[in-house]
Amino acid sequence: ASVSIDIHDVNDHPPRFSADEFAFSIREDFPLRKTFAQLRAEDPDQHSHLVYRLTANDTFAINGRGQLSLRRNVDREERDRYEFLLFVSDGI
């Protein structure tokens, strides 16, 4: 008799961003909902599905591909710097 066993990867590695901090500059007239930055994360586990999210804010959004965009217009005279946290998980 012959036996064949396939070994499946387990979710034992958390995804990681390519850097600990990111910095970007955009113009006040940058179009809404248009990507201004692409963030990358990697997960060495097979078949992982990365989920990106930001701390709550009404100015920026991130989609499932790690692309940052504006939700509302920005005005440098009103505010010249934004800081927020970005998270990535592998859906587990």
Buried (B, 14 or more C-beta within 10 A) or exposed (E): EEEEEEEEEEEEEBBEBEEEEEEEEEEEEEEEEEBBBEBEBEBEBEEBEBBBEBEEEEEBBBEEEBBBBBEEEBEEEEEEEEEEEBEBBBEE
